[in-house]
Amino acid sequence: MLKARRRARLLAAALAGILSMSTLAACGDDAGGGGDGKTLRLWHYEAPESAMGKAWNEAIAEFKKKNPDVKVEFEAKGFEQIQKTAPQVLNSDEAPDLLEYNKGNATTGQLSKQGLLTDLSTVAKERGWDKAIPPTVAVTSRYNKGVMGSGPWYGVPNYAEYTLVYYNKDLFAEHGVEVPTTVDELEQALATFKEAGLTPFANGGAEYVAQQYVYQLALSQADRSWVESFQMKGATDFSDAAWTYAAETFADWVDKGYIAKSSSGVKAEDAGVSFMQGKHPLFFSGSWWFGRFGTEIKKFDWDTFMWPGSKMTLGSGGNLWVVPEGAKNKELAYDFIDITMQKGIQNTLGNAGGVPVAADPSGITDARSKKLIEQFDSLAGNDGLAFYPDWPANGFYDSLTSEVQKLITQSAEPADVLKALQAEYDENVLK
């Protein structure tokens, strides 16, 4: 297939780029070492100003303090970069000792199935990670033949995440819009903003943002059995009522100008920045933006609300610390994971706008952060986390991105997009 060959060329090019990178972040030391217990090679892709970035930088400093004779070689990578090249890199001499990696069947599950990740089951039990991480969060840590939810531990999440609606309180007040609690109220708000000359939703069609809008719309019409069939059983009907509603509603919102047609080529970073600049009153995305918005938004007041009329939203344990099977200093990697689980680091994460999994509740002093964590606890306690749409099938992230872009550019009808997604899902689903 032309698509497969194109993907292969892109993977090869991306791999060449990642293998040639030599710039280390400020936390790093001189290159070298490996296999001597004196060098920890660490990769992650959290922005320094994000909640996770702040917490992991603090963890690096703590690790160095406890291990003054160990070099820490930290390389900052991009999410897309690791997403596309991890299978090749981890099967090479360039594999680090520890890296942050996306959870789910098509990512961590696939690498575990290929034998590229270390089975952490024994270590998780010895170090107490299995007790510290709540069961609802640990779902994405364990994989049985590549399918999440059971089997050995292949990753450790130190935080959780979920999607919610960010809104510009100043714009809402200026245009007399109340926070919507129903779908009808949401659509009335969208219409009000559009009539005032604003494009209501910030969107990024080139990456994950747009596909997550579509999945949330489907979730608003779905139940837990629907999610389990799609995510874990490899059986979903893209012509059913939930997927049809999602595709048709998203396309309708584009047609009405609630989502810009020009957003098909916009990346997630640019979508988030456009919200921070006050260009859009609404942005639906993950809690990973929360800490950054708190730090960088200076010109207006903002807050969040959950998607109206939906009991479920996208969410799970956070991205995973995974240890490559070919890592040269695994014990150092385990020591670093231990540090990220400490109350002090977890509290830093929570107060910076993250969702910690092992914090001391009394140590979270920021009021808005408390609300974020309480909302997650409510979702988790009510079985409201529905994972992410690209997880069930290999390469499905790219499929979702390209097909949803067609809804944005109006180059394909919703039914045709869903038909194409069905074919991609059926061909590549992990069972």
N, C-alpha and C positions, 0 to 999 in steps of 0.2 A: 504494500500500500504506500501511496505517496506520503500520507500523513506519518506513517511509521518511519519512512526514510528521512523525512524532514525532522522528526523528533530525534532520530539517531544523530543527524548532523549537528543539531542544536546541543545535544548532550556532549558530543565530542568537543565542540567548541567551548562549552562551559567548563568541561573538565580541564581542558588545556589552560583556561584562565585561572581556575582555582589552584591547579598544581604549580602555576608560575608565580602566584602571589607570594611576596616575601615581606610585605610591610606588616609589622606587628604593632598592636595597640600599645598605649603608654604603659599598661600594666606589665608588659612583657620584658624579658631579659634577652641576652644574646642567644642566638639560635645554637642548636647543637644538643648533644646528649641523647638519651633515649635508652631504655632498658637497663639503666644503672641505678634506679631508685632516686635519682637526683634531679630529674627533669619532669615536670608535668606539662604536657602539651594540651591546651584547652581551647575549644572553639565555642562561641555562641553568637547569636545574632540579635541580641537585645540592644536597643539604642541606649547610650549612656545616661540620657535624661529620663528614661522610662523607669517604672518601679522595679522591674526585674533587673535592668541594667545597674541601677543604684545598689540593689541588694547583692548582685553577683560581684560587683566591684568591691564591696565591703567584704564579701566572702574571700575574694582573692587576697585582700590585705590581711585578713585574719589567717588565711592559710600560710602566707609568707611569714607572719609573726610566729606561728607555731612550727614552721619548718624552714628556719633561716638558711639551711644548707641546700635547699631545693630551688632550682630555677622554675619560674612559671612562664611559659611561652603561651601567651594569650593572643589568638588571632580573631579579630572581628570579622564575621562572615555575614552575608545577606541571606535572608530566609529563602528566597528563590534560588540562590546559588547552592545552598546545601540541599534543598529539595530536589534539584535536578541532578546533582552530581554525587550524592552520597554513595550509591551503590558502587560506582567506579572507584571513588577515593578510598572507601573503606576496604576495598579489595586490592589495595596497593600499599606500598611502603610509606605513603604519605598520611596514613591514618593517624589521627591524634589519640591521646589517651582517654579523652573525655570530650563529648560534644553535646550540644543541645540539638534535638531533632524532633520533627513533627510526629505526633502520635497518630495512630490509626492503622487499619489493615494495609492500606496501600503504601505506607511509609515504614514505620517501625515494624509492623507486622511482616511486611515483605522482606526487610533486611534480616529479621530474626529467622524467617523461613529459609533464607539463603545461607544461614550460618555466619553472618557477618557481625553479629552482636553477641556480647558475653551474656550468658545466663546468670542473672543476679539473684536468683532465688535464695541460695544459701547465704549470701552476703546480706540480703534484705532482712532475713530472719535474724542473723547474728547481730546486726547493727540496729535492729528495731524499726527499720523503715516500714515494714509490713504492718506494724501496730500504729505508727505515727500518722500514716496516710489513710484517710477515711475510705471505706469500700467504694463509695460512689466516685471517688477520684482515682482509685487504684484500678478501675476497669481498664483504662488505657495503658496500664503498666504491664499487663499479662497477656500473653499470646499463645494460642494453641494452634500450631501449624499455620501461623500467620493471621489467625482470626482473634480479635481482642476479646477480653472478658474472662478468660481462664487460662490455665497453663503456667509456664514459668514466667518469672519477672524478667523483662528485658529493658525496663526503663524506670526512672524515678522522677515523678513530678514534685516540685517543691512549691507549686502554686496552682491555683485553679483559674478558670476563665469562663466567661459567658458573654453573650451579645445583649446589647440594650440600646435604647434610643437616646442619643445625646441631643439636647436641644438648647438653643440660644434663648435664654429667658428674656433678654432685652427685646429681641425681635417678637417674641410671643406677646409681651406686654404692649409693644408699640402697635401691633395689629389686632389687639383684643382677642387673642387666641388662648384658650385654656388648654391645659394638658389633657389630651384625649384619653378616655378610658374605654372607648368602644371603637370598632372599625369605622362606623359611620362618622364618629367625631374626628377620627384621624383623617378621613377623606375630606371632611369639611375644612379641616385645618389646612390640608394641602391645597385645596381650591382657593382658600383665602389668601395664602401666601402667593400663589401663582397670579391671582388677580392683582396683587400689589407689585407685580414685576419681579418676584423672587422665584428662583428654582428651589423648591422646598428641600429636596434631598441632595446632599453631597454623595457622589458615587464614583467608584473606580472600576471601570469595566475591564481593564487590562489585567487585573489580578483578582483577589478573593472577594472584594467588596460586593460586586454585583451578584455573584452566584449566591452569596449569603442572604441578600435580599430575597431572592427567589425561594431559597430553602425555607426561610422564615415564613414566607407567605404560605408555603405548603404545610409547614408545621401548624399553622393556625387552623388548618382544616383536618389535622391528623390526630392519631392517638399513639400510645406506646407500642402497640402491636405493629402499627405501620412503620414506626422507626426501627423496631427490631428486625422486621422483614427486610427493610432497605439496608440497614447497617450491618447486620450479623448473619442473615440467612441467605443473602444473595438473591432475593426475590422481591422485585418491585415492579409495579405497572405504571409506566410514565403517562399512560392515558387515563389514569384514575382521576377521581374528583379533586384530590388534593394537589397533584402536580398540574392538572389542567387549570385550576383556579390560580395557582402561583404564576404560571407562564402567561396566562391571559391578563391577570391583574397587573403584572409587571409591565407587559407590553402596553396596556391601557394607560398606565402612569407615564410611560415614555411619550405616548401619543398626546397626552394632556399637558406635557411639559413639567410634570412633577419630578422627573428624572431627565437630565439633559441628554439629547442625542449625541452631543459632542463628548460625553463621558466614556464612550466605548474604549478609547485609548488611554484613559487616565489611570495611573497607578494608585495603589492604596495610600501611599505616602502623600501624594498630591491631593487625594480626596480628603484625608484628615487635615491637611494644611489649609485647604479651602474652607473647611468648617472653622478652624482656628482663626482664620482671617475675617470671619463674620459674613461670608458670602452666601451661606445657606443656613436656614434655621434648624435643620435636622440632619442627623448623620446616624445611621444604624451600623454599628460595628462592635468590636470586642472591648472587654474590660482592659485589654492591653493598652488602650489609648488613655485610660482614665488618669493615671499619674502624670502623663505628659500634658494633657489638657490642663490639669491643675497647676502645672508649672508655667506653661507657655501662654495660656489665654489671659490676657491682661485688659483687653478693651471692652469686654462684656461679661455678664454673669451667665453661668450655664448650670445645667443639672441633667438628670437622667430620668427615664421612665421605661417600664417594660412594654414590649409590643402589645398593643391593645387586643383583647379578645383571644389570646393564645396562652395556653397552660404550659407550653414548652417553648424553649428557645435553644439556639445553638450554644453548646458549652460542654465542658469536660474538665478533667484535670489538665494542667498546663502542659506545654511542651516538655519533653523528657530529657533528663540527663541519660545518655546511653554510653556504654563503654565498648568500643570496637573489639571484636574477638582478637584482632591483631595488635591491640594496644600493648605498648612496651612497659608501662608502669601502672598496672591496674590498681595496686594498693593505694597509690597516691590519688588516683581517680576516686576511689571509695572514700578516702579521707576528705576530699574536697566536697563530695556529696554530703557527707556527715555535717560539715560546717554549714552548708546551705540550709540544713534542717534545724539548726540551733535557734532557740527562741529569739535571740538578738537579731539575727539576720532575718528571720520571719517577721519580726515586728517592724524592721526597717521596710521590708516589702509591703506590709500592710499600711503603714503610715504614709508611704509614697504613692499609694493608690493601687496596689496590687491586691490579689486575693490569696493570702497565705493559707497553707494547709496545716501548719503546726505552730501558729502564733499563740502568745498569751493574750487573751481578749482584753485584759486590763492594760496591756501595753499599747493598744491601738487608741491613740488620742485624737486623731483627726476625725471630725464629725462626718464629713462626706465619705471618708474611707470606711467608717463604721457602717454607713448605709449600704455601700457597695458590698461589703462582706455579708451583711444581714440578708440582702437580696439573694446572694449566692446560696447562703445556708437554707433559705426558704425554697429556692429552686431545687437544690439537691435533696432536701427533705421531702419534697413533693414529686419526686421523679420527673423533674422538669428539664433535665439536660438531655439534649437530643443529638449531641456530637456534631460533626461537620459533613457537608454533602459530598466532599471529594474522597472520603475515607474508604468506601467499600470496594473500589475497583482501581487497578493499576492504571495510571495515566488519566484518571477521571478528573483531576484538577484542571488539566489542559482542556479536556473535552467540555467541561462546564464553562470554563472561561470563554472558549471560542463560540460555543452555541449561545450563551447568554448575550455575548456581544452582538449576535445577529438580531436579538430582540431589541437591543439599544439602537442599532443602526436601521432597524426595520427592514432588513434584507431577507428575513424569513418569517413565516407565520408561526405562532406558538405551537401549533400541532406538529409542524415540520421539525421544530427544534426538539420537542419532546420525543419524536420518533427517532431522531439522530442520537439523542441521549440514551434511549432504550437500547439501540444497537451497540453503542460503546460500552454501556454497563454490562449487557449480557455477554459481550466478548471478553471483558477484562475483570469481571467480578471475582472476588476472592471468597471461596466457600470452605 
